[in-house]
Amino acid sequence: MIKKLSIFFAVAAVALGFTGCKDDNDPVYQEPTDATEFKLNTPAFASQFYQLSPDGLMTLTVETQPDYGFVSSVLYSAEISLDKTSVYPVTPDQRTNTVMQLKENDIAVGMCNLAGITDRDGWDANPVAQGVQKLYVRAVAQLSGVESSRVVSNWVELPQVQGFFAIPSPGFIYFIGAASGWKAPSPDNAEALADWRLWESETAIGSGIYSAVFTIPAGQAQFRFYTELTAAGWDNPTGTLGAREENDDNEDITLIDGTYQGSYVIGKGNWQIPEWTEDGELTIVVDTNNKTVQFTKGAQQIYTPRYIYMVGQIAGGWCPPTVANKDKLIELVDKTESDIYTATIDVPAGTGAFNFRFAKDLVDMPDNDAWGAAEWIGCPEGNDFEIDLPYTGQCDAGQNNWKVMNLSDGGKFTVTVDLGAMSVDFAEVTE
């Protein structure tokens, strides 16, 4: 009997409709056709005002489970809707629990998508989405790998849900100056200043690096930047990025070989270019991480640097790839948005053989949780795969390490990771 039970469980998971059995006590898969058997409980907060927050969790409970004809591990998720017609899936981290904890940020993303909002301008132009809305939610159940086992529950109505703009989209700051008409940085001027924004790259959302190309009339190269439009207007105490702190304490700059590089402070002093005597284009890059600016004459191709991180023995002694550990890790940079990342790395004398792999990004969580949450780039040949430099090979989305054997006396080596070709190249630098 035990052997027969095992066989029938396997069949139920991969070969649907195979329901015949001579022994009435054997489990038989049945497709759940009666959705009324699968119920989502109406939560106590259903009739209350519900404010979604980026870090919040909404808890929903499955009241009765679907009947599959035998006891099995069921995967649960949810769908939300604004009209019970168009739906958006929301998946909890723990899918086998009948108590689902849905990330409110995911719900807010879904509400934006259902409202047709794809960017900040779409959100700003949609007062309905910004207000309190009626939201419908239902549960979804399914056996792993069994298509016909999918079933949805009843709808639960949440009549007063306040969402927020949650679509990942490039951030922006504002150019304010003579060329933009010295319009005040206030919400009343949002439309007039819409074309005077510097944007993050689509491929580097959240980078804090903003750029744009503006046409500057002759004699009007005088400007500073504002991070947002507020009711305080000119008097925004923290959102003004200028050459100097005091208002009208301007800084004359010169474009050497067509370019100026400098830093900014929180202040109202303007940059001004006395040599700007003809109409022309000016390429501007503002890096809010390093508090730097770059102004280049003419329309230039703008690239936002992107990074991956070496994690290993020579990179902070195997620090996990968290935001807090950023300064301990080794950055590889892609300066041309080519998906090719490079670095030159010093290896201290006496290090001996050392191992490493790469993290695609940094996670903002405790060290103990980071190892499982990070997205890795590793060695497909196996863990601690021993190599001598120079070495060229492949990489994969795994956690296996390369182990360099022939730099025991220290030195320098170059590292190139090509994520387009999923290849690596490591070479010793000989001086």
C-alpha positions as CSV (number, residue, x, y, z in Angstrom):
1,M,0.0,0.0,0.0
2,I,2.8,2.4,0.8
3,K,4.4,1.9,-2.5
4,K,1.0,2.5,-4.3
5,L,0.5,5.7,-2.3
6,S,3.9,7.0,-3.5
7,I,3.1,6.2,-7.1
8,F,-0.3,8.0,-7.0
9,F,1.2,11.1,-5.4
10,A,3.7,11.3,-8.2
11,V,1.1,10.8,-10.9
12,A,-1.2,13.4,-9.4
13,A,1.6,16.0,-9.6
14,V,2.6,15.4,-13.2
15,A,-0.1,13.5,-15.1
16,L,-3.4,15.1,-14.7
17,G,-6.7,13.3,-15.2
18,F,-5.2,9.9,-14.3
19,T,-7.8,9.2,-11.7
20,G,-8.6,5.5,-12.0
21,C,-7.7,3.3,-9.0
22,K,-8.9,-0.1,-7.9
23,D,-8.5,0.7,-4.1
24,D,-11.0,3.4,-3.0
25,N,-8.6,4.3,-0.2
26,D,-5.9,5.5,-2.6
27,P,-5.7,9.3,-3.1
28,V,-7.1,10.5,-6.4
29,Y,-6.4,13.9,-7.8
30,Q,-9.5,15.9,-8.7
31,E,-9.6,19.2,-10.5
32,P,-11.2,21.9,-8.3
33,T,-14.2,23.0,-10.3
34,D,-16.3,24.6,-7.5
35,A,-14.7,27.9,-6.5
36,T,-17.1,28.3,-3.6
37,E,-15.1,25.7,-1.8
38,F,-12.0,28.0,-1.8
39,K,-12.7,31.1,0.3
40,L,-10.6,34.1,1.3
41,N,-11.5,35.5,4.7
42,T,-12.8,39.1,4.9
43,P,-10.2,40.8,7.2
44,A,-11.2,43.0,10.2
45,F,-9.7,46.1,8.5
46,A,-11.8,45.6,5.3
47,S,-14.2,48.5,6.0
48,Q,-11.5,50.8,7.4
49,F,-9.3,53.4,5.7
50,Y,-6.1,51.5,4.7
51,Q,-3.0,53.5,3.9
52,L,-0.4,51.5,2.0
53,S,3.3,52.2,2.9
54,P,6.5,51.1,1.1
55,D,7.6,48.9,3.9
56,G,4.2,47.6,5.1
57,L,2.6,44.2,4.9
58,M,-1.1,43.4,4.3
59,T,-2.2,40.2,6.0
60,L,-4.9,38.1,4.4
61,T,-6.1,34.6,5.4
62,V,-7.4,31.7,3.4
63,E,-10.6,30.6,5.2
64,T,-11.2,27.3,3.4
65,Q,-8.7,25.5,1.1
66,P,-9.5,24.0,-2.3
67,D,-10.4,20.3,-2.5
68,Y,-7.9,18.4,-4.6
69,G,-9.1,15.0,-3.4
70,F,-6.1,14.5,-1.1
71,V,-4.0,16.5,1.3
72,S,-1.1,18.2,-0.5
73,S,1.1,21.3,-0.2
74,V,-0.7,24.2,-1.9
75,L,1.0,27.3,-3.3
76,Y,-1.0,30.5,-2.5
77,S,-0.8,34.0,-4.0
78,A,-3.2,36.8,-4.6
79,E,-4.7,39.0,-7.4
80,I,-5.8,42.5,-7.0
81,S,-8.2,44.5,-9.2
82,L,-9.8,48.0,-9.4
83,D,-12.9,46.6,-11.3
84,K,-12.9,42.8,-10.9
85,T,-12.0,42.6,-14.6
86,S,-8.3,43.5,-15.0
87,V,-6.1,41.8,-12.4
88,Y,-2.5,42.1,-11.2
89,P,-0.7,39.3,-9.4
90,V,0.9,39.8,-6.0
91,T,3.0,36.9,-4.6
92,P,3.9,36.6,-0.9
93,D,7.4,35.4,0.1
94,Q,5.9,32.4,1.9
95,R,3.6,30.7,-0.6
96,T,2.6,27.6,1.4
97,N,1.1,29.5,4.3
98,T,-2.7,30.1,4.3
99,V,-1.9,33.4,6.1
100,M,-0.5,35.5,3.3
101,Q,1.6,38.5,4.0
102,L,1.6,40.7,0.9
103,K,4.1,43.5,0.5
104,E,2.2,46.8,0.3
105,N,4.8,48.1,-2.1
106,D,3.8,45.3,-4.5
107,I,0.1,46.2,-4.1
108,A,0.9,49.8,-4.8
109,V,2.8,48.8,-7.9
110,G,-0.2,46.8,-9.0
111,M,-2.6,49.6,-8.4
112,C,-0.4,51.9,-10.6
113,N,-0.3,49.3,-13.4
114,L,-4.0,48.7,-13.3
115,A,-4.5,52.5,-13.6
116,G,-2.2,52.6,-16.6
117,I,0.5,54.6,-14.8
118,T,4.0,54.0,-16.1
119,D,5.9,57.0,-14.8
120,R,5.8,60.0,-12.4
121,D,4.1,62.3,-14.9
122,G,1.3,59.8,-15.3
123,W,0.9,59.6,-11.6
124,D,0.8,63.4,-11.2
125,A,-1.8,63.6,-13.9
126,N,-4.1,61.0,-12.3
127,P,-6.0,62.4,-9.3
128,V,-8.1,59.3,-9.0
129,A,-5.0,57.1,-8.5
130,Q,-3.7,59.6,-5.9
131,G,-6.9,59.4,-3.9
132,V,-8.7,56.8,-1.8
133,Q,-9.8,53.9,-4.1
134,K,-11.9,50.7,-3.9
135,L,-9.6,47.7,-4.2
136,Y,-10.6,44.1,-4.7
137,V,-8.4,41.2,-3.7
138,R,-8.8,37.4,-4.1
139,A,-6.6,34.4,-3.4
140,V,-5.1,32.0,-5.9
141,A,-4.2,28.4,-5.1
142,Q,-2.3,25.9,-7.2
143,L,-0.4,22.7,-6.9
144,S,3.3,23.0,-8.0
145,G,3.6,22.2,-11.7
146,V,-0.1,21.3,-12.1
147,E,-1.7,23.8,-14.5
148,S,-5.3,22.5,-14.1
149,S,-5.1,22.8,-10.3
150,R,-5.2,26.6,-10.4
151,V,-8.3,28.0,-8.7
152,V,-9.3,31.5,-7.5
153,S,-11.3,32.4,-4.4
154,N,-14.1,34.9,-3.8
155,W,-13.4,38.6,-4.2
156,V,-12.9,40.6,-1.0
157,E,-13.7,44.3,-1.2
158,L,-11.5,46.9,0.5
159,P,-13.4,50.1,-0.1
160,Q,-10.9,52.7,1.2
161,V,-7.3,52.0,0.1
162,Q,-4.8,54.8,-0.3
163,G,-1.9,53.9,-2.7
164,F,1.2,55.7,-3.6
165,F,3.5,56.0,-6.7
166,A,5.5,52.8,-6.7
167,I,6.6,52.3,-10.3
168,P,10.4,52.2,-10.5
169,S,11.2,55.1,-12.8
170,P,14.1,57.5,-13.3
171,G,14.4,60.3,-10.8
172,F,15.0,63.9,-11.9
173,I,16.2,67.3,-10.7
174,Y,15.6,70.8,-12.1
175,F,17.8,73.2,-14.0
176,I,16.9,76.7,-12.8
177,G,18.6,79.6,-14.5
178,A,18.5,82.4,-17.0
179,A,17.9,80.0,-19.9
180,S,14.8,78.6,-18.1
181,G,13.5,82.1,-17.5
182,W,14.4,82.1,-13.7
183,K,11.0,80.4,-13.0
184,A,10.7,79.8,-9.3
185,P,11.1,76.2,-8.2
186,S,7.5,75.8,-7.0
187,P,4.7,73.4,-7.9
188,D,2.9,76.2,-9.9
189,N,5.7,76.1,-12.4
190,A,5.8,72.3,-12.9
191,E,4.6,72.5,-16.4
192,A,6.9,75.4,-17.4
193,L,9.9,73.6,-15.9
194,A,9.0,70.1,-17.3
195,D,11.5,70.4,-20.1
196,W,14.3,71.7,-17.8
197,R,14.8,68.4,-15.9
198,L,17.9,66.3,-15.6
199,W,17.1,62.6,-15.5
200,E,18.6,59.4,-14.2
201,S,19.3,56.8,-16.9
202,E,16.6,54.2,-17.5
203,T,19.3,51.6,-16.8
204,A,20.5,53.2,-13.6
205,I,17.3,54.0,-11.7
206,G,18.2,55.1,-8.1
207,S,21.8,55.9,-9.1
208,G,21.5,59.6,-8.0
209,I,23.3,60.6,-11.3
210,Y,21.3,63.0,-13.4
211,S,22.0,64.3,-16.9
212,A,20.6,66.3,-19.7
213,V,21.5,68.4,-22.8
214,F,20.1,71.9,-22.8
215,T,20.2,74.6,-25.5
216,I,21.6,77.7,-23.8
217,P,21.2,81.1,-25.5
218,A,24.2,83.4,-25.7
219,G,24.9,85.3,-22.5
220,Q,22.5,83.1,-20.4
221,A,24.8,80.5,-19.0
222,Q,24.0,81.2,-15.4
223,F,22.2,78.5,-13.4
224,R,21.9,76.2,-10.3
225,F,19.8,73.1,-9.6
226,Y,16.8,72.2,-7.4
227,T,16.0,68.6,-6.3
228,E,12.2,69.3,-6.2
229,L,9.5,71.9,-6.6
230,T,8.1,72.9,-3.2
231,A,5.8,75.6,-1.7
232,A,9.0,77.1,-0.2
233,G,10.1,77.9,-3.8
234,W,13.4,79.8,-3.7
235,D,13.7,79.3,0.0
236,N,13.9,75.5,0.0
237,P,16.6,75.0,2.7
238,T,18.0,71.6,1.5
239,G,17.0,71.2,-2.1
240,T,19.2,73.8,-3.7
241,L,22.4,72.6,-5.4
242,G,24.7,75.5,-6.2
243,A,28.3,76.6,-6.7
244,R,28.4,78.5,-3.4
245,E,26.2,78.8,-0.3
246,E,25.1,82.4,-0.5
247,N,22.5,83.8,-2.9
248,D,24.1,85.8,-5.8
249,D,27.6,84.7,-4.7
250,N,28.2,83.3,-8.1
251,E,31.2,81.5,-9.5
252,D,32.6,82.2,-12.9
253,I,33.9,79.0,-14.5
254,T,35.9,78.2,-17.7
255,L,35.3,75.2,-19.9
256,I,38.9,73.8,-20.4
257,D,39.0,71.8,-23.6
258,G,35.2,72.2,-23.6
259,T,34.6,70.8,-20.1
260,Y,34.3,71.9,-16.5
261,Q,34.4,69.5,-13.5
262,G,33.7,70.7,-10.0
263,S,31.6,70.1,-6.9
264,Y,28.4,71.6,-5.5
265,V,27.2,72.7,-2.1
266,I,23.7,73.3,-0.7
267,G,23.3,76.9,-1.6
268,K,22.1,79.5,-4.0
269,G,25.3,80.6,-5.7
270,N,25.1,80.1,-9.4
271,W,27.6,78.8,-11.9
272,Q,28.1,81.2,-14.8
273,I,30.2,80.9,-18.0
274,P,31.3,84.3,-19.2
275,E,32.7,82.8,-22.5
276,W,29.2,81.6,-23.5
277,T,28.8,84.2,-26.2
278,E,26.9,82.1,-28.8
279,D,23.8,80.0,-28.7
280,G,24.7,76.4,-28.1
281,E,24.1,73.1,-26.4
282,L,25.5,72.3,-23.0
283,T,25.7,68.7,-21.6
284,I,25.3,68.6,-17.8
285,V,25.9,65.7,-15.4
286,V,25.1,66.0,-11.6
287,D,26.3,63.2,-9.4
288,T,24.5,63.5,-6.0
289,N,26.5,60.7,-4.5
290,N,29.8,62.4,-4.9
291,K,28.4,65.9,-5.0
292,T,30.0,66.7,-8.3
293,V,29.0,68.4,-11.5
294,Q,30.3,68.3,-15.1
295,F,29.5,70.7,-17.8
296,T,30.5,70.0,-21.4
297,K,30.0,72.2,-24.5
298,G,27.9,70.5,-27.2
299,A,25.6,67.5,-27.1
300,Q,27.6,64.5,-25.7
301,Q,26.7,60.9,-25.3
302,I,25.9,60.4,-21.6
303,Y,26.7,57.2,-19.8
304,T,25.8,56.5,-16.2
305,P,28.4,54.3,-14.5
306,R,27.1,50.9,-13.3
307,Y,28.7,48.6,-10.8
308,I,29.1,45.0,-9.7
309,Y,31.1,44.0,-6.6
310,M,33.8,41.5,-5.9
311,V,33.1,39.5,-2.7
312,G,35.9,37.4,-1.3
313,Q,39.1,37.0,0.7
314,I,40.7,40.2,-0.7
315,A,37.5,42.2,-0.7
316,G,36.9,42.9,3.0
317,G,37.5,39.3,4.1
318,W,34.3,37.8,2.8
319,C,32.0,40.7,3.8
320,P,28.4,40.0,2.5
321,P,27.3,42.3,-0.3
322,T,25.2,44.8,1.7
323,V,24.8,48.6,1.4
324,A,26.5,48.9,4.8
325,N,29.6,47.0,3.5
326,K,30.0,48.9,0.3
327,D,33.3,50.5,1.2
328,K,34.8,47.1,2.1
329,L,34.0,45.5,-1.2
330,I,35.8,46.0,-4.6
331,E,33.8,47.8,-7.3
332,L,34.0,46.8,-10.9
333,V,32.6,49.6,-13.1
334,D,30.9,49.7,-16.5
335,K,31.4,53.3,-17.8
336,T,29.7,52.9,-21.2
337,E,26.6,50.9,-20.4
338,S,28.1,48.0,-22.3
339,D,27.5,45.4,-19.6
340,I,31.3,45.0,-19.4
341,Y,32.7,45.6,-15.9
342,T,36.4,46.2,-15.1
343,A,38.7,46.9,-12.2
344,T,42.4,46.7,-11.4
345,I,43.0,45.2,-8.0
346,D,46.0,45.2,-5.7
347,V,46.8,42.0,-3.9
348,P,48.9,42.4,-0.7
349,A,52.1,40.4,-0.4
350,G,51.7,37.3,1.6
351,T,48.0,36.8,0.8
352,G,48.6,33.4,-0.7
353,A,45.9,31.7,-2.8
354,F,42.6,33.7,-2.6
355,N,39.0,33.1,-3.7
356,F,36.2,35.3,-4.8
357,R,33.0,35.7,-6.8
358,F,30.8,38.7,-7.7
359,A,27.5,40.3,-6.6
360,K,25.4,42.0,-9.2
361,D,24.1,44.6,-6.6
362,L,24.1,45.4,-3.0
363,V,21.2,44.4,-0.7
364,D,19.9,46.6,2.1
365,M,19.5,44.1,4.8
366,P,21.4,42.5,7.7
367,D,24.6,40.5,6.9
368,N,23.1,37.1,7.8
369,D,20.3,37.6,5.3
370,A,22.4,39.0,2.5
371,W,24.1,35.7,1.4
372,G,20.8,34.2,0.3
373,A,19.2,37.4,-1.1
374,A,22.1,38.6,-3.3
375,E,22.2,38.0,-7.0
376,W,25.5,36.3,-7.7
377,I,28.0,35.8,-10.6
378,G,30.1,32.7,-10.0
379,C,32.2,30.1,-11.5
380,P,30.4,27.3,-13.5
381,E,33.4,24.9,-13.1
382,G,32.7,24.2,-9.4
383,N,33.5,25.9,-6.1
384,D,37.0,27.2,-5.4
385,F,38.0,26.3,-9.0
386,E,41.8,26.7,-9.0
387,I,43.2,29.0,-11.7
388,D,46.5,30.6,-12.7
389,L,46.6,34.0,-14.3
390,P,46.0,34.9,-17.1
391,Y,42.7,33.1,-17.2
392,T,39.7,33.4,-19.5
393,G,36.5,31.5,-19.0
394,Q,32.7,31.6,-18.5
395,C,30.6,32.7,-15.6
396,D,27.1,31.9,-14.4
397,A,24.4,33.0,-11.9
398,G,25.9,30.8,-9.2
399,Q,27.7,31.0,-5.9
400,N,30.9,29.1,-6.8
401,N,34.2,30.8,-6.4
402,W,37.3,31.2,-8.5
403,K,40.6,30.6,-6.6
404,V,43.8,32.3,-7.9
405,M,46.9,30.3,-7.1
406,N,49.8,32.2,-8.6
407,L,49.7,35.6,-6.9
408,S,50.9,34.4,-3.6
409,D,53.6,37.1,-3.4
410,G,51.2,39.8,-4.2
411,G,50.8,42.1,-7.2
412,K,48.1,43.6,-9.4
413,F,45.6,42.0,-11.7
414,T,42.9,43.2,-14.0
415,V,39.4,41.8,-13.8
416,T,36.9,42.0,-16.6
417,V,33.3,40.6,-16.3
418,D,31.2,40.6,-19.5
419,L,27.6,40.0,-18.5
420,G,26.5,40.1,-22.1
421,A,28.7,37.2,-23.0
422,M,28.7,35.7,-19.5
423,S,32.5,35.6,-19.6
424,V,35.4,36.6,-17.4
425,D,39.0,37.6,-18.0
426,F,41.6,37.8,-15.2
427,A,45.2,39.0,-16.1
428,E,48.3,39.8,-14.0
429,V,49.6,43.4,-14.4
430,T,53.4,43.3,-15.0
431,E,55.2,46.6,-14.7
